[in-house]
Amino acid sequence: MEENTLTDLARSTKALLLVQLQAQAPPDEREKPEVLLARAGFAAREIGQMLGKNPAAVAKSIQRAGKAA
């Protein structure tokens, strides 16, 4: 397998794990999907494409979540 394919597979697996863990969290402790995907290693542009959101809005949500943490 190519390195890029392995990297993409690892990021996707990490994102899936984070989503599963998020589903177990109490509602008041859950993070936005864009924040979870950023934690998995996806760029704002990629997240925007996945979620149908503007990449600038995604980047702002990620930035705000970082300040709140």
LUMPA-678215 format. One record per residue (C-alpha): residue in one letter; chain; z, x, y; residue number from 0. Coordinates in Angstrom, 1 decimal. Example, Ala and Ser with C-alpha at 12.3 -4.5 7.8 and 13.67 -1.06 7.14 Angstrom:
BEGIN
type=a | mol=A | z=7.8 | x=12.3 | y=-4.5 | seq=0
type=s | mol=A | z=7.1 | x=13.7 | y=-1.1 | seq=1
//
This chain:
BEGIN
type=m | mol=A | z=0.0 | x=0.0 | y=0.0 | seq=0
type=e | mol=A | z=-0.8 | x=1.2 | y=3.5 | seq=1
type=e | mol=A | z=2.1 | x=2.1 | y=5.8 | seq=2
type=n | mol=A | z=1.2 | x=-0.6 | y=8.3 | seq=3
type=t | mol=A | z=1.2 | x=-3.2 | y=5.6 | seq=4
type=l | mol=A | z=4.7 | x=-2.0 | y=4.5 | seq=5
type=t | mol=A | z=6.0 | x=-2.0 | y=8.0 | seq=6
type=d | mol=A | z=4.7 | x=-5.6 | y=8.6 | seq=7
type=l | mol=A | z=6.2 | x=-6.7 | y=5.3 | seq=8
type=a | mol=A | z=9.6 | x=-5.1 | y=6.2 | seq=9
type=r | mol=A | z=9.6 | x=-6.8 | y=9.6 | seq=10
type=s | mol=A | z=8.7 | x=-10.2 | y=8.1 | seq=11
type=t | mol=A | z=11.4 | x=-9.8 | y=5.4 | seq=12
type=k | mol=A | z=14.0 | x=-8.9 | y=8.0 | seq=13
type=a | mol=A | z=12.9 | x=-11.9 | y=10.2 | seq=14
type=l | mol=A | z=13.2 | x=-14.3 | y=7.2 | seq=15
type=l | mol=A | z=16.7 | x=-12.9 | y=6.4 | seq=16
type=l | mol=A | z=17.8 | x=-13.4 | y=10.0 | seq=17
type=v | mol=A | z=16.5 | x=-16.9 | y=10.0 | seq=18
type=q | mol=A | z=18.4 | x=-17.7 | y=6.8 | seq=19
type=l | mol=A | z=21.6 | x=-16.2 | y=8.2 | seq=20
type=q | mol=A | z=21.1 | x=-18.1 | y=11.4 | seq=21
type=a | mol=A | z=20.9 | x=-21.4 | y=9.4 | seq=22
type=q | mol=A | z=24.4 | x=-20.6 | y=8.1 | seq=23
type=a | mol=A | z=25.9 | x=-20.0 | y=11.5 | seq=24
type=p | mol=A | z=27.8 | x=-22.7 | y=13.4 | seq=25
type=p | mol=A | z=25.5 | x=-24.5 | y=15.9 | seq=26
type=d | mol=A | z=27.2 | x=-23.1 | y=19.0 | seq=27
type=e | mol=A | z=26.6 | x=-19.5 | y=17.7 | seq=28
type=r | mol=A | z=22.9 | x=-19.8 | y=16.9 | seq=29
type=e | mol=A | z=20.3 | x=-17.7 | y=18.7 | seq=30
type=k | mol=A | z=16.9 | x=-18.7 | y=19.9 | seq=31
type=p | mol=A | z=14.0 | x=-17.9 | y=17.4 | seq=32
type=e | mol=A | z=12.5 | x=-15.4 | y=19.8 | seq=33
type=v | mol=A | z=15.7 | x=-13.4 | y=19.9 | seq=34
type=l | mol=A | z=15.9 | x=-13.4 | y=16.1 | seq=35
type=l | mol=A | z=12.3 | x=-12.2 | y=15.9 | seq=36
type=a | mol=A | z=12.9 | x=-9.5 | y=18.5 | seq=37
type=r | mol=A | z=15.9 | x=-8.3 | y=16.4 | seq=38
type=a | mol=A | z=13.5 | x=-8.1 | y=13.4 | seq=39
type=g | mol=A | z=11.2 | x=-5.7 | y=15.4 | seq=40
type=f | mol=A | z=8.5 | x=-8.0 | y=16.8 | seq=41
type=a | mol=A | z=7.2 | x=-7.5 | y=20.3 | seq=42
type=a | mol=A | z=7.3 | x=-10.3 | y=22.9 | seq=43
type=r | mol=A | z=3.5 | x=-10.6 | y=22.6 | seq=44
type=e | mol=A | z=3.6 | x=-11.1 | y=18.9 | seq=45
type=i | mol=A | z=6.5 | x=-13.6 | y=19.2 | seq=46
type=g | mol=A | z=4.7 | x=-15.5 | y=21.8 | seq=47
type=q | mol=A | z=1.7 | x=-15.9 | y=19.6 | seq=48
type=m | mol=A | z=3.8 | x=-17.0 | y=16.6 | seq=49
type=l | mol=A | z=5.8 | x=-19.5 | y=18.6 | seq=50
type=g | mol=A | z=3.0 | x=-20.7 | y=21.0 | seq=51
type=k | mol=A | z=5.0 | x=-19.4 | y=24.0 | seq=52
type=n | mol=A | z=4.1 | x=-17.3 | y=27.0 | seq=53
type=p | mol=A | z=5.0 | x=-13.6 | y=26.2 | seq=54
type=a | mol=A | z=6.6 | x=-13.2 | y=29.6 | seq=55
type=a | mol=A | z=8.9 | x=-16.2 | y=28.9 | seq=56
type=v | mol=A | z=9.7 | x=-14.7 | y=25.5 | seq=57
type=a | mol=A | z=10.6 | x=-11.4 | y=27.1 | seq=58
type=k | mol=A | z=12.8 | x=-13.1 | y=29.6 | seq=59
type=s | mol=A | z=14.7 | x=-15.0 | y=26.9 | seq=60
type=i | mol=A | z=15.2 | x=-11.8 | y=25.0 | seq=61
type=q | mol=A | z=16.4 | x=-10.0 | y=28.1 | seq=62
type=r | mol=A | z=18.9 | x=-12.8 | y=28.9 | seq=63
type=a | mol=A | z=20.2 | x=-12.8 | y=25.3 | seq=64
type=g | mol=A | z=20.8 | x=-9.0 | y=25.6 | seq=65
type=k | mol=A | z=22.8 | x=-9.5 | y=28.8 | seq=66
type=a | mol=A | z=24.9 | x=-12.2 | y=27.3 | seq=67
type=a | mol=A | z=25.8 | x=-10.1 | y=24.3 | seq=68
//
